Amino acid sequence: MDSSDSSSLYPLHSSPRFCNSFANRIFSDVAGDITLVVDGDSYLLHKFPLVSRSGKIRKMAANSKDHGLSKLELINFPGGSETFELIIKYCYGMNFEITNANVAPLRCASEYLEMSEAYYEENLIARTEIYLNEVVCQSLEKSLEVLSACEILLPTAEEVGITKRCVDSISRNACKEQLASGLSRLDFDGDSAELKDRCLEWWIEDLSILSINFYRRVISAMGNCGVRADSITASLMHYAQSSLKGIGKQHIWNPARPGNGSVVVCQRVIVETLVSLLPTEKISLIPLNFLFGMLRMAIMVDADLACRLELERRIASRMDMVSLDDLLIPSAQTGDSLFDVETVQRILVHFLQCVNEEEDDECGYESEGVGSPSHGSVLKVGRLIDAYLAEIAPDPYLCLTKFIDIIEVLPEYSRVIDDGLYRAIDIYIKAHPMLSEQECKKLCKLIDCEKLSQEASNHAAQNDRLPVQMAVRVLYFEQLRLKNSLSGSSGDLFLSQKISSGVPSAAMSPRDTYSSLRRENRELKQEISRMRVRLSDLEKEQVCMKQGMIDKSNNGRTFLTSLSKGIGRIAMFSGPPGGKLQKSGRKSKVPEGKIRRSKRYSLS
């Protein structure tokens, strides 16, 4: 249906104005006898056509003390002067077209003026209702346009039920389009990119024109109607991108931004509402970069704690897929460290809770294998946090307490080797020369010297920044490695100690027994991983020994001389006492799909 513009027929005049054109056309020989004031604009009209259709004007005119020329003011008239001019046209019998743009104002104005069929047959309320039910509610696009127009018509639009009908119509028609789109996919190749573009819901972008309150109601109704979670997620992402683009780059490193402005308050409401609308099913459909982006926004606008905890919980459930850049969240506190360490710490706590809940849900006492997803996730997160610690360590404003808290969050079994942790602590000590000796000792106690590679041990032994006790511990374990390597009994001794220590006491409850067995299982899996790495290193050393004997035999070197030097090389990579074999000095590989970041400080 084509729309028409009433202002093109009757140009607006400066206030006050007397719309004698209506009277001249219909009652050219009758002078106006009533003046109506709407939004400061005055209209000189005739009582008869108005009171015959409007119950409100009839009552106002009857109650007027001046029975001659009356002047009435319509306060808070829905739609303003432009809508009132359309009402005048209708009262005077002039033709005009009801459209998507004016149906909501006309319906609210007719309700305000009490233009029901009790005063006139097929009055304006009935006509607008017919258009809403037969035209608007049958189309998603038209319902969306009318709902957007209701923003300035509240609360009348709510009272007459326009908003609810539009919300229900949008959600219902979205389900229909989704079903039709799904059926159309059956007729084409599912891998066709052209088909995917053609079947993408157009309303995802169009919903961004709605205010956050209407948008919340529409998305909630869509979820109840069964609209796909991926479509809802795509809509949330587009709405966030279009409505929150005013904050971001200019505020990331500016903690002195205003926090009480109306814009910030509006953005806070938007962030909190969008987070509350995130689908609870198929959480993996929500991209991690969007979750981290929303978390940064929530911190910037000072969203409530429940909003931030919900984002942190969702991120923690997929912590093994997080990249280092994601964790570098700028701090919003003035004079604090450059990065928000507390948020990362809470995410880690949520992650470990998820791991423990998964293990508690397992049936029986047989724990998962060495290569199980949960164990691999913990190891992957351990490597990620070590890289994160090394990245934030140069921050001169990062206090020692926060740095230690992040280290202590992860359990001991999350690290097969402590090279990454040693590197991070070394960087922190170098970047904070004012640390006391006691503070340095406290930091170094967090490093397990038995879990340092040969390369890291050599560096630690010659590192002047570390306390003397650290160097002594490193040298002590190096001697034990040499001894255990020569004796060749470390592995059996370690396993026997683990098995003997893992026998549950008769006084322990079944739950405590299971917890003890689970802890021992973790330690055994960690040691098996270390032994596998060690075995690979020994095989390489054996190849080097054979090659060395062949190369040096021509120079008069005896077999015993070559063998003694080969044994010396083995001693450099030997395992710790008690059978704790050590992983080689090769640096841990970065997980697949993640780019290795350049190191700010090397160990050499």
C-alpha positions in Angstrom: 0.0 0.0 0.0 1.5 3.3 -1.0 1.9 5.9 1.7 0.9 9.6 1.5 2.3 12.6 3.3 -0.3 14.9 4.9 2.2 17.7 5.2 2.4 17.9 1.4 -1.4 18.6 1.3 -1.5 21.1 4.2 1.8 22.8 4.8 2.7 23.5 8.4 2.5 27.1 9.6 4.2 28.9 12.5 2.5 28.8 15.8 -0.2 29.9 16.6 -2.1 29.1 13.4 -5.8 29.0 12.5 -6.6 26.2 10.1 -9.4 27.9 8.3 -8.8 25.9 5.2 -10.7 23.0 6.6 -13.7 25.1 7.6 -13.6 27.0 4.2 -13.8 23.7 2.3 -16.5 22.1 4.2 -18.4 24.9 5.9 -17.4 27.9 3.8 -20.3 29.9 4.9 -20.1 29.0 8.6 -17.6 30.6 10.9 -15.5 28.5 13.3 -16.9 28.2 16.8 -14.2 26.2 18.6 -10.4 26.5 19.0 -8.3 23.5 19.8 -4.7 23.9 20.9 -2.2 21.0 20.3 1.5 21.4 21.1 1.2 25.2 21.0 -0.6 25.2 17.6 -4.1 26.6 17.5 -6.8 25.3 15.2 -10.1 27.3 14.6 -12.6 24.6 13.8 -16.3 23.7 14.0 -17.9 21.8 16.8 -20.3 19.7 14.9 -17.9 17.5 12.9 -15.7 17.1 15.9 -18.2 16.3 18.7 -20.0 13.9 16.3 -17.0 11.6 16.3 -14.9 12.4 19.4 -16.3 11.6 22.8 -13.6 13.5 24.5 -14.2 16.8 22.6 -17.9 16.4 23.2 -17.4 16.1 26.9 -14.9 19.0 27.0 -17.2 21.3 25.0 -20.2 20.4 27.2 -18.3 21.2 30.3 -16.9 24.5 29.0 -18.2 27.6 30.8 -18.1 29.7 27.6 -21.0 28.4 25.4 -19.9 30.8 22.6 -16.5 30.6 21.1 -14.7 27.8 23.1 -11.0 27.3 23.4 -9.8 23.8 24.4 -6.3 22.5 24.9 -5.4 18.9 24.3 -2.5 18.1 26.6 0.0 15.3 25.7 -1.7 14.5 22.5 -0.3 11.3 20.9 1.5 12.0 17.7 1.5 15.8 18.0 0.3 18.3 15.5 0.9 16.2 12.4 -1.4 13.4 13.7 -4.0 15.9 14.8 -4.2 17.3 11.3 -5.0 13.8 10.1 -7.7 13.5 12.7 -9.2 16.8 11.5 -9.3 15.5 7.9 -11.2 12.4 9.1 -13.7 14.4 11.1 -14.4 16.7 8.1 -14.8 13.7 5.8 -11.6 14.3 3.8 -9.8 11.3 2.3 -6.4 10.3 3.5 -4.6 7.0 3.5 -3.7 4.9 6.6 -0.1 3.7 6.3 2.5 1.8 8.3 4.0 5.1 9.3 0.8 6.7 10.7 -1.4 3.8 11.9 0.2 3.7 15.4 -0.2 7.5 16.0 -3.7 7.4 14.6 -4.7 4.5 16.8 -3.3 6.1 19.9 -4.8 9.6 19.0 -8.2 8.0 18.4 -8.0 6.3 21.7 -7.1 9.6 23.3 -10.1 11.3 21.7 -12.5 8.4 22.4 -13.4 7.9 18.8 -15.3 4.7 19.2 -18.3 3.4 17.4 -20.5 4.5 20.4 -20.3 8.0 18.8 -20.0 7.2 15.1 -20.3 4.1 12.9 -16.9 2.7 11.6 -15.1 5.3 13.7 -11.4 5.8 13.6 -10.6 3.2 16.3 -12.3 0.5 14.3 -10.6 1.5 11.1 -7.1 1.5 12.5 -7.7 -1.8 14.3 -8.7 -3.4 10.9 -5.5 -2.1 9.4 -3.3 -3.4 12.3 -4.9 -6.8 12.2 -5.2 -7.4 8.5 -2.1 -5.6 7.2 0.5 -4.9 9.8 0.4 -8.2 11.8 0.6 -10.3 8.7 4.1 -9.0 7.9 7.3 -9.0 9.9 8.7 -6.0 8.1 5.5 -3.9 8.7 5.3 -5.0 12.3 8.8 -3.9 12.8 8.2 -0.5 11.3 5.1 0.1 13.4 6.8 -1.2 16.6 9.6 1.3 16.0 7.1 4.1 15.7 5.6 3.2 19.1 8.7 4.4 20.9 7.3 8.0 21.2 3.8 6.9 21.8 4.2 5.2 25.2 2.4 4.5 27.4 -0.7 4.8 25.1 0.7 2.3 22.6 1.0 -0.2 25.5 -2.5 0.4 26.7 -4.1 -0.2 23.4 -2.0 -3.3 22.8 -0.1 -2.2 19.7 3.4 -3.1 21.0 2.4 -6.6 22.1 0.7 -7.4 18.8 3.8 -6.2 16.9 6.2 -8.2 19.1 4.1 -11.4 18.7 3.8 -10.8 15.0 7.6 -10.3 14.6 8.5 -13.5 16.5 5.7 -15.5 14.8 6.7 -14.4 11.3 10.4 -15.0 12.0 9.6 -18.6 12.9 7.7 -19.0 9.6 10.5 -17.5 7.6 13.0 -19.7 9.4 11.0 -22.8 8.5 10.6 -21.7 4.9 14.4 -21.1 4.7 15.1 -24.5 6.2 12.9 -26.2 3.6 14.5 -24.3 0.8 17.9 -25.6 1.9 16.7 -29.1 1.1 16.4 -28.3 -2.6 20.0 -27.1 -2.9 23.5 -28.2 -2.0 24.1 -27.5 1.7 27.7 -26.4 1.1 26.7 -23.7 -1.3 27.9 -20.3 -0.1 25.4 -18.6 -2.4 22.6 -20.4 -0.7 23.8 -19.5 2.8 23.8 -15.8 1.8 20.3 -16.1 0.3 18.9 -17.9 3.3 20.4 -15.5 5.9 17.6 -13.9 7.9 17.2 -10.3 6.8 15.6 -9.3 10.0 18.9 -9.8 11.9 20.1 -6.3 10.8 16.7 -4.7 10.7 16.1 -5.3 14.4 18.8 -2.8 15.2 16.4 0.1 14.7 14.5 -0.9 17.8 15.2 0.6 21.2 16.8 -1.8 23.7 13.5 -2.3 25.6 11.6 -3.3 22.5 14.5 -5.3 21.2 14.6 -7.3 24.5 10.9 -8.2 24.2 11.3 -9.2 20.6 14.3 -11.5 21.2 12.6 -13.1 24.3 9.5 -13.8 22.2 11.7 -15.3 19.4 13.4 -17.6 21.9 10.0 -18.7 23.2 8.7 -19.3 19.7 11.7 -21.5 18.8 13.8 -19.3 16.6 17.3 -20.9 16.2 19.9 -19.9 18.7 22.5 -19.1 16.0 20.1 -16.5 14.5 19.5 -14.9 17.9 23.2 -14.8 18.5 23.9 -13.2 15.1 21.2 -10.6 15.9 22.7 -9.9 19.3 26.1 -9.4 17.8 24.8 -7.0 15.1 22.8 -5.0 17.7 25.9 -4.7 19.9 28.0 -3.6 17.0 25.6 -0.9 15.9 24.6 0.4 19.4 27.9 0.3 21.3 30.2 1.6 18.7 30.4 4.9 20.6 32.6 3.3 23.2 35.8 1.4 22.6 39.0 2.6 21.1 38.8 6.1 22.6 38.1 4.8 26.1 40.3 1.6 26.3 43.4 3.3 27.8 41.6 6.3 29.2 40.5 5.5 32.8 39.5 9.2 33.4 36.4 8.9 31.2 33.1 10.2 32.6 31.1 7.5 34.4 27.8 9.2 35.2 26.8 10.6 31.8 23.4 9.7 30.3 25.2 8.1 27.3 27.2 5.8 29.6 24.0 4.9 31.6 22.3 4.0 28.3 25.2 1.9 27.2 25.3 0.1 30.5 21.6 -0.8 30.1 22.3 -2.1 26.6 25.3 -4.2 27.7 23.4 -5.8 30.6 20.4 -6.5 28.5 22.3 -8.1 25.7 24.2 -10.3 28.1 20.9 -11.4 29.7 19.6 -12.4 26.2 22.5 -14.7 25.3 21.2 -18.2 24.5 21.7 -20.7 27.2 21.8 -23.7 24.8 24.6 -24.3 22.4 27.0 -21.9 24.1 29.7 -22.8 21.6 27.8 -20.9 18.9 28.7 -17.6 20.6 32.2 -16.5 19.3 34.8 -16.0 22.0 35.9 -12.7 20.6 32.3 -11.4 21.0 32.2 -12.6 24.6 35.5 -10.9 25.4 34.3 -7.8 23.6 31.2 -7.7 25.7 33.3 -8.3 28.8 35.5 -5.3 28.0 32.4 -3.2 27.4 30.9 -4.3 30.7 34.0 -3.2 32.5 34.2 0.1 30.7 30.6 1.1 31.5 30.7 -0.4 35.0 28.0 -3.0 34.4 26.6 -4.8 37.4 28.4 -7.8 38.9 25.9 -10.4 37.7 26.5 -9.3 34.1 30.3 -9.6 34.3 30.1 -12.9 36.2 27.9 -14.4 33.5 30.4 -13.4 30.7 33.3 -14.8 32.8 31.4 -18.1 33.4 30.7 -18.5 29.6 34.4 -17.8 28.8 35.6 -20.2 31.5 33.6 -23.1 30.0 35.8 -22.7 26.8 39.0 -21.6 28.4 41.1 -24.1 26.4 40.1 -22.2 23.2 41.1 -18.7 24.5 44.1 -16.9 23.0 46.6 -14.8 24.8 45.4 -11.6 23.2 41.9 -12.3 24.6 43.2 -12.3 28.1 44.9 -8.9 27.8 41.9 -6.9 29.1 42.7 -3.3 29.9 42.2 -2.2 33.5 39.5 0.4 34.2 40.9 1.5 37.5 42.9 4.7 37.7 46.4 4.3 38.9 46.1 0.5 38.8 48.0 -2.0 36.6 47.6 -1.8 32.9 45.7 -5.1 32.7 42.7 -6.4 34.6 44.3 -9.2 36.5 41.3 -9.8 38.8 39.0 -10.6 35.9 41.4 -13.2 34.5 41.8 -14.7 38.0 38.0 -15.1 38.3 37.8 -16.7 34.9 40.5 -19.2 36.0 38.5 -20.0 39.1 35.4 -20.7 37.1 37.4 -22.9 34.7 38.7 -25.1 37.5 35.2 -25.3 39.0 34.0 -26.6 35.6 36.8 -29.2 35.5 36.0 -30.4 39.0 32.3 -30.6 38.3 33.0 -32.7 35.2 35.2 -35.1 37.2 32.6 -35.3 40.0 29.9 -36.3 37.4 31.9 -39.3 36.2 30.6 -42.7 37.2 32.9 -45.1 39.1 36.5 -44.7 40.1 38.1 -45.1 36.8 39.4 -41.7 35.8 40.0 -40.5 32.3 43.1 -41.4 30.3 46.2 -39.4 29.9 45.0 -37.9 26.7 41.5 -37.1 27.9 39.9 -33.7 27.0 39.8 -32.5 30.6 43.4 -33.3 31.3 44.6 -31.8 28.0 42.5 -28.7 28.6 44.1 -28.1 32.0 47.6 -28.5 30.5 46.7 -26.1 27.6 45.4 -23.5 30.0 48.5 -23.9 32.1 50.7 -23.0 29.1 48.4 -20.1 28.3 48.6 -18.6 31.8 52.4 -18.9 31.8 52.4 -16.9 28.6 50.0 -14.4 30.1 52.2 -14.0 33.2 55.2 -13.3 31.0 53.2 -10.7 29.1 52.0 -8.8 32.1 55.2 -9.2 34.1 56.9 -6.0 32.7 54.0 -3.8 33.9 55.6 -1.6 36.5 52.3 -1.0 38.3 51.5 -4.7 38.8 51.8 -5.5 42.5 53.5 -8.6 43.7 50.3 -9.9 45.4 48.3 -9.9 42.2 51.1 -11.6 40.3 51.4 -14.4 42.9 47.6 -14.8 43.1 47.4 -15.6 39.4 50.3 -18.2 39.7 48.7 -19.9 42.7 45.2 -20.3 41.1 46.3 -23.1 38.8 47.0 -26.5 40.5 50.4 -28.2 40.4 49.3 -30.8 37.8 48.5 -28.1 35.3 52.3 -27.7 34.4 54.4 -30.6 33.1 57.4 -28.3 33.2 57.9 -25.0 34.9 60.0 -23.3 32.2 57.2 -20.8 31.3 56.6 -20.0 34.9 60.3 -19.5 35.5 60.5 -17.1 32.5 57.6 -15.1 33.8 59.1 -14.7 37.2 62.5 -13.8 35.8 60.9 -11.1 33.7 58.9 -9.7 36.7 62.0 -9.6 38.9 63.9 -7.8 36.1 61.1 -5.3 35.6 60.8 -4.6 39.4 64.3 -4.0 40.7 62.9 -2.5 43.9 61.7 -6.0 45.1 63.2 -7.0 48.5 65.2 -10.2 48.9 62.3 -11.8 50.8 59.9 -11.0 48.0 62.2 -12.5 45.5 62.5 -15.6 47.6 58.7 -15.8 47.9 58.4 -15.7 44.1 61.1 -18.3 43.5 59.5 -20.7 45.9 56.7 -21.0 43.4 59.0 -22.7 40.9 59.5 -26.4 41.1 63.2 -26.9 40.3 62.5 -30.6 39.6 60.3 -29.5 36.7 62.8 -27.2 35.0 64.3 -28.3 31.7 68.0 -28.5 31.2 68.1 -25.1 29.4 66.1 -23.4 32.1 68.2 -25.0 34.9 71.4 -23.7 33.2 70.0 -20.2 32.9 68.8 -20.2 36.5 72.1 -21.4 37.9 73.8 -18.4 36.3 71.0 -15.8 36.8 72.3 -13.0 39.1 68.8 -11.6 39.6 67.7 -14.7 41.5 68.4 -15.3 45.2 71.3 -17.6 46.0 69.0 -20.2 47.5 67.4 -20.6 44.1 70.7 -21.3 42.4 71.6 -23.8 45.2 68.3 -25.7 44.7 68.9 -25.8 41.0 72.4 -27.2 41.4 71.2 -29.7 44.0 68.6 -31.2 41.7 71.0 -31.3 38.8 73.3 -33.5 41.0 70.4 -35.7 41.8 69.5 -36.0 38.2 73.0 -37.1 37.4 73.0 -39.6 40.2 69.6 -41.0 39.2 70.6 -41.2 35.6 73.6 -43.3 36.4 71.7 -45.6 38.8 68.8 -46.0 36.3 66.4 -46.9 39.1 64.5 -43.6 39.4 61.4 -44.6 37.5 60.7 -47.7 39.5 61.4 -46.0 42.8 59.0 -43.1 41.9 56.2 -45.5 40.8 56.5 -47.6 44.0 56.4 -44.5 46.1 53.3 -43.2 44.3 51.5 -46.5 44.6 52.3 -46.9 48.3 51.3 -43.4 49.1 48.0 -43.8 47.2 46.6 -46.6 49.3 43.5 -45.2 51.0 43.1 -45.4 54.7 40.3 -47.5 56.1 39.1 -44.5 58.0 38.6 -42.4 54.9 35.1 -41.9 53.5 34.3 -43.2 50.0 34.3 -39.6 48.6 37.7 -38.8 50.2 39.0 -42.1 48.9 37.9 -41.2 45.4 39.4 -37.7 45.7 42.7 -39.2 46.8 42.7 -41.7 44.0 41.9 -38.9 41.5 44.8 -36.8 42.8 47.2 -39.7 42.6 46.0 -40.4 39.1 46.7 -36.8 38.0 50.3 -37.1 39.4 50.8 -40.4 37.6 49.6 -39.0 34.3 51.8 -36.0 34.8 54.8 -38.2 35.4 54.0 -40.5 32.5 54.0 -37.4 30.2 57.4 -36.4 31.6 58.8 -39.9 31.1 57.6 -40.0 27.5 59.4 -36.8 26.8 62.5 -38.0 28.6 62.5 -41.3 26.6 62.4 -39.4 23.4 65.4 -37.3 24.6 67.4 -40.4 25.5 66.8 -42.0 22.1 68.2 -38.8 20.5 71.2 -38.9 22.8 71.9 -42.5 21.9 71.9 -41.6 18.2 74.3 -38.7 18.9 76.6 -41.1 20.9 76.8 -43.6 18.1 77.5 -40.9 15.5 80.1 -39.4 17.8 81.9 -42.8 18.2 82.0 -43.2 14.4 83.3 -39.7 13.8 86.0 -39.8 16.5 87.2 -43.4 15.9 89.5 -42.1 13.1 91.2 -39.7 15.6 92.4 -42.5 17.9 89.6 -42.1 20.4 88.9 -45.4 22.1 85.4 -46.8 22.7 85.6 -46.2 26.4 86.5 -42.6 26.0 83.6 -42.0 23.7 81.3 -43.9 26.0 82.4 -41.9 29.0 81.6 -38.6 27.3 78.3 -39.9 26.1 77.4 -40.8 29.7 78.4 -37.2 30.7 75.9 -35.9 28.2 73.2 -38.2 29.5 73.8 -36.9 33.0 72.9 -33.3 31.9 69.3 -34.4 31.0 68.9 -37.0 33.8 65.7 -37.2 36.0 65.2 -36.0 39.6 65.2 -38.3 42.6 62.4 -40.6 43.4 62.0 -41.4 39.8 60.6 -38.0 38.6 62.0 -37.9 35.1 62.4 -34.5 33.5 61.1 -33.3 30.2 63.7 -32.1 27.7 64.8 -28.5 27.4 62.8 -27.9 24.2 60.3 -25.1 24.6 56.7 -26.2 24.8 54.8 -25.9 21.5 52.0 -23.4 21.1 48.6 -25.1 20.7 47.2 -25.4 17.2 45.5 -22.4 15.7 47.4 -20.0 17.9 50.1 -17.7 16.8 53.3 -17.6 18.8 53.9 -14.2 20.4 57.4 -12.6 20.3 59.2 -12.8 23.7 60.1 -9.6 25.3 62.9 -11.2 27.3 64.8 -14.3 26.5 66.4 -16.8 28.9 69.9 -16.3 27.4 
